[in-house]
Amino acid sequence: MTTPGRNLPLTTRILASLPGPRTLWAGLWALLAVMPPVMLTYVVRLSGHPAGLEFMLTGLRQAFVLAYMLVLALWAGEKVQHDVEAATPAIAQLTAGNARDEDVPPIQGLGGVTGPLVLTAITTAVVTVGLSDLHGWTVALIMIPLEVVINLPLMTLFWSGLALLAGLDRLGRRPLHLDRFPDDPSLGTRPIGGLAATALWIFAAMTVPFLLVSIDNRVSVVIGLVIFLVGIGLFFLSMARLHRQMTAAKHRYLASARALYAEAFEPIKSSWTLTALAERAPLLGAAKALEDRALGIQEWPFDERTNARIVILISSVSLAAISRFVLGSLGL
């Protein structure tokens, strides 16, 4: 069993402190998501209100998606932390020599406790108020312990995501030594890009099933789409400063390569002969090769394939949600 560390997410530390396989406990934790519809049906019946099989099945459909989200949340928090640790050497290389920043890692707080607990309390309070409006305060108060246990993994992952985005933004605020990696199209940022991309896929894997299960409810579709687009926006905003530094470095490489090309070409302009061209051809070829390499430098910490996948993800999810909203407005 892995000893829980201070930097691991709260739910990961809870699982690690339990006896036996963590996967077993994670599975049991996720199964708790199926309890609210069953328990709610029973409690509502006891309160004297009708709640039949259809009431339970409607809740179970959403509960199974929630159980999937819990499994993903319990796995993803530790995955993000491990990816941060894997990217730490690359971050250290990029920031080495910045005396003010060397002892303060830009990405921190993923293992916070207060944040997830506060978010869990807020979410549980909102859910409790909603349940009280539907079924009364007695039912709502009975459901609180179960809601806390279910919300904790989701809010822990949410907190870790916020900490990661804040860390990426903090990294972009520091002067990075991108010129140390002239042979790398990513200028040494590939591990950071991999970390950011993993976080994005986890976010998509959490939100898209919610959109699918809510496809018959136009209000839920709009809320889910807004959450999805805001998350994507924050993802790119967190790397905006890193993007600007990479773009500036690319322009510097291009300017240097083109200056060399212009210098190599200068003697040819005075004679315009094949002999002069032949003499300068090796230098012109080398300068052109440098320019081509500079043009291939990435302006984001992930490559064109990842960029294309992100565009496809955003467009397909947005199109599906908007189409469903329009069809619903037309009564189809």
Long-range contacts (C-beta under 8 A, 24 or more apart in sequence): 5-111, 6-111, 7-81, 7-110, 7-111, 8-77, 8-78, 8-81, 8-110, 8-111, 9-77, 9-78, 9-80, 9-81, 9-110, 9-111, 9-116, 9-156, 9-157, 9-159, 9-160, 10-111, 10-112, 10-113, 10-116, 10-117, 10-152, 10-156, 11-73, 11-74, 11-77, 11-116, 11-152, 11-153, 11-156, 11-157, 12-74, 12-77, 12-78, 12-81, 13-111, 15-74, 26-71, 26-74, 26-75, 27-71, 29-70, 29-74, 29-149, 29-153, 30-67, 30-68, 30-70, 30-71, 30-74, 31-67, 32-70, 32-146, 32-149, 32-150, 33-63, 33-64, 33-66, 33-67, 33-69, 33-70, 33-150, 34-60, 34-63, 34-64, 34-67, 35-63, 35-146, 36-63, 36-143, 36-146, 36-147, 36-150, 37-62, 37-63, 39-142, 39-143, 39-146, 40-131, 40-135, 40-139, 40-143, 43-135, 43-138, 43-139, 43-142, 43-143, 44-135, 44-139, 47-135, 47-136, 47-138, 47-139, 49-135, 61-213, 62-213, 65-209, 65-210, 65-212, 65-213, 66-150, 68-209, 69-154, 69-206, 69-209, 69-210, 70-150, 70-153, 70-154, 72-202, 72-205, 72-206, 73-153, 73-154, 73-156, 73-157, 73-206, 74-153, 76-157, 76-202, 76-206, 77-110, 77-153, 77-156, 77-157, 77-160, 79-198, 79-202, 80-110, 80-160, 80-161, 80-164, 80-195, 80-198, 80-199, 80-202, 81-110, 81-111, 81-160, 83-194, 83-195, 83-198, 84-110, 84-164, 84-167, 84-195, 86-191, 86-195, 87-191, 87-192, 87-194, 87-195, 89-191, 90-188, 90-189, 90-190, 90-191, 90-192, 91-171, 91-191, 91-192, 93-177, 93-180, 93-188, 94-171, 94-176, 94-177, 94-178, 94-180, 94-188, 94-189, 95-171, 95-174, 95-176, 95-177, 96-177, 97-177, 98-174, 98-175, 101-174, 105-167, 106-167, 106-168, 106-170, 106-171, 106-174, 107-163, 107-164, 107-167, 107-168, 107-170, 107-171, 108-163, 108-167, 109-163, 109-166, 109-167, 110-159, 110-160, 110-163, 110-164, 112-159, 112-163, 115-159, 115-162, 115-163, 116-152, 116-155, 116-156, 116-158, 116-159, 117-152, 119-155, 119-158, 119-159, 120-148, 120-151, 120-152, 120-155, 123-147, 123-151, 123-154, 123-155, 124-148, 124-151, 127-151, 157-202, 157-206, 161-199, 161-202, 161-203, 164-195, 164-196, 164-199, 164-238, 165-199, 165-234, 165-235, 165-237, 165-238, 166-238, 168-192, 168-196, 168-238, 168-239, 168-242, 169-237, 169-238, 169-239, 169-240, 169-241, 171-242, 172-238, 172-239, 172-240, 172-241, 172-242, 172-243, 172-244, 172-245, 173-241, 175-245, 176-242, 176-245, 178-245, 178-246, 178-249, 179-249, 179-252, 182-253, 185-296, 185-297, 185-298, 185-303, 186-298, 186-301, 186-302, 186-303, 187-246, 187-249, 187-250, 187-297, 187-298, 189-242, 189-246, 189-298, 189-301, 190-301, 190-302, 192-242, 192-301, 193-300, 193-301, 193-302, 193-303, 193-306, 194-302, 196-235, 196-238, 196-239, 196-301, 196-302, 197-302, 197-306, 199-235, 200-232, 200-235, 200-310, 203-231, 203-235, 204-228, 204-313, 204-317, 207-231, 208-317, 211-317, 211-320, 211-321, 215-324, 218-324, 218-325, 218-328, 218-329, 221-321, 221-324, 221-325, 221-328, 222-321, 222-325, 224-321, 225-317, 225-318, 225-321, 225-322, 228-317, 228-318, 228-321, 229-314, 229-318, 232-310, 232-314, 239-300, 239-301, 242-301, 243-299, 243-300, 246-297, 246-298, 246-299, 246-300, 246-301, 247-299, 249-297, 250-294, 250-297, 250-298, 250-299, 253-290, 253-293, 253-294, 253-297, 254-291, 254-294, 254-295, 256-290, 256-294, 257-287, 257-290, 257-291, 257-293, 257-294, 258-287, 258-291, 260-286, 260-287, 260-290, 261-287, 261-288, 261-290, 261-291, 263-287
